[in-house]
Amino acid sequence: MTLHETAHPAHAPGIDSTWTFETTARSLTGRRPVAGGVIDAIGDTPLIELSRFGAARGARARILGKAEFSNPLGSVKDRIVWGIIRAAEESGQLRPGALIVDITSGNTGIALAAIAAGRGYRTKFYLGDNTSPDKRLLLEAIGAEIVPVPNSLFLDPEALDLLFLRAQEENPGAFIADQLNNPANPATHYATTGPEIWRDTSGGVDVLVAGVGTGGTSAGAGRFLKEQKPALRLVVAEPGDASVPSEEVLYPEEIDGVHKVVDVEPEQLPGNYAPELVDEVIGVEASEAYAAAREVLHEEGLLVGPSSGANLEAAARLAQRPEHEGTTIVVILADTGERYLSAGVFGPRPAGDSGPGVPDGAGGSGPERR
Ligand SMILES: Cc1ncc(COP(=O)(O)O)c(C=O)c1O
């Protein structure tokens, strides 16, 4: 079974001058036949025209959002979770009732916990204590075990390797999903996300903008699209210097789920990141990413998270350049903004919410993020 073995007709056309009830109903039913279960509902996400956002930014290019937030568990990670589980089941690494462990900034954990639970596996995640409270609550609601990890740990370039070893030692016999290095991650994007963008733009995509958490989206979808169109430009939006933890500021305003790829130690780059495919890296501060997320909410009615905001900000800058006149820029909208309401992305945090931090009793101090 693959993600979406069935070829779906064009997506719903939207309400415009050619709208009729019949065409809309037909394309809606064509796009979403009854799914056999949650796995069948993963992928085949719509591409959404962001014309109002583009116009507000003086775009010379067309900007399209790849709506990964419409995956059943709300993020692009649904795809790789199914890819990783399927590969591990097929290779015999994952046996009935097994414990699945990973290091995650939230979305992979949420998708893994939900999809694994439906298949009879247990889950345990090592989660940075800067993760948005909403994500932590969701993980708890689904029933995953959480091991909080202080943000300060990640100042050490070897932190990820050390954490991986610790996860192995503490969980003998468990299946470590290892989204940072597992080849099933980019392979899933190569097989699904890239082809979907190619199909839905009829080969018209010129630029792909993505962030790098594990590198899977940019490496997999980017590789597929560049194979179809070598002139395609792959652009990475990375957090600016003020938006990553430092010795001075351990909990800055951050762009959840994505990391710097320039001026970092090679050990800090995930194994799945493919720098040779990347044409340009654009730095975006968290405040700019949050502002772009708010802008696309108000201009387009789309509720997306801060990494999508960073991609949108980068796309807006690209779209203003004369060389991009008349081109098509596809932006990955990685997850839903509902996961960041209590992180203050869309307005002040609710009263009494102390922000991200280690939950009481978990051995930390629950530091403020800003
Ligand atoms: C919110 C969010 N955006 C973007 C990404 C980056 O995707 P990838 O891991 O494919 O590089 C992630 C991954 O962790 C994420 O959680």
The ligand as a MOL file (V3000), in Angstrom:
LIG
                    3D

  0  0  0     0  0            999 V3000
M  V30 BEGIN CTAB
M  V30 COUNTS 16 16 0 0 0
M  V30 BEGIN ATOM
M  V30 1 C 6.4750 22.7060 12.1280 0
M  V30 2 C 7.5100 22.1220 11.2430 0
M  V30 3 N 7.8330 22.7400 10.1090 0
M  V30 4 C 8.7730 22.2720 9.2840 0
M  V30 5 C 9.4790 21.1430 9.5800 0
M  V30 6 C 10.5860 20.7110 8.6680 0
M  V30 7 O 10.3340 19.5850 7.9530 0
M  V30 8 P 11.4800 18.4960 7.6780 0
M  V30 9 O 11.6460 17.7150 8.9260 0
M  V30 10 O 10.9300 17.6780 6.5660 0
M  V30 11 O 12.7450 19.2040 7.3040 0
M  V30 12 C 9.1680 20.4550 10.7320 0
M  V30 13 C 9.9240 19.2460 11.0980 0
M  V30 14 O 10.2360 18.9710 12.2160 0
M  V30 15 C 8.1580 20.9480 11.5900 0
M  V30 16 O 7.8260 20.3280 12.7420 0
M  V30 END ATOM
M  V30 BEGIN BOND
M  V30 1 1 1 2
M  V30 2 1 2 3
M  V30 3 2 2 15
M  V30 4 2 3 4
M  V30 5 1 4 5
M  V30 6 1 5 6
M  V30 7 2 5 12
M  V30 8 1 6 7
M  V30 9 1 7 8
M  V30 10 2 8 9
M  V30 11 1 8 10
M  V30 12 1 8 11
M  V30 13 1 12 13
M  V30 14 1 12 15
M  V30 15 2 13 14
M  V30 16 1 15 16
M  V30 END BOND
M  V30 END CTAB
M  END
